[in-house]
């Protein structure tokens, strides 16, 4: 039996939207709240992401997870 309406319709938008919001907060943390720098960073291709922009990885939960791991690596100093 379905738990909620989104399972019935196959709509995962609320979950995807929530994941995107969490990633955006992490990116803002990277840039100490500077939205202009965060947006610029999100829009530029990154070699460590296969030469795609971080914002292009906001389409699926799997890609969002990949982006979150990348952000964590930056925070830990693993990736320049």
C-alpha positions, 0 to 999 in steps of 0.5 A: 500500500502506498505511503503517500500521494507522491508514491501513487503518482510517481512524483518525487519533486518534493524530495528532489527539491529538498535535496537541492535545498540541502546542497545549496546550503552546503555550497553557501557554506563553502563560500561563507554565505556569498551567493554570487560566488556560490552561483558562479561556482555552481555554473562553471564546469569542474574537472573533478566532476567530469567537466560538467557544472555542479548545477547540471548535477541537480536533476536526479537524487544519484547525481545530487549525491555525487555532488554532495560527496564532491562538496564534502571532499572540498570541505576536507581539503581532498579536492582543490 
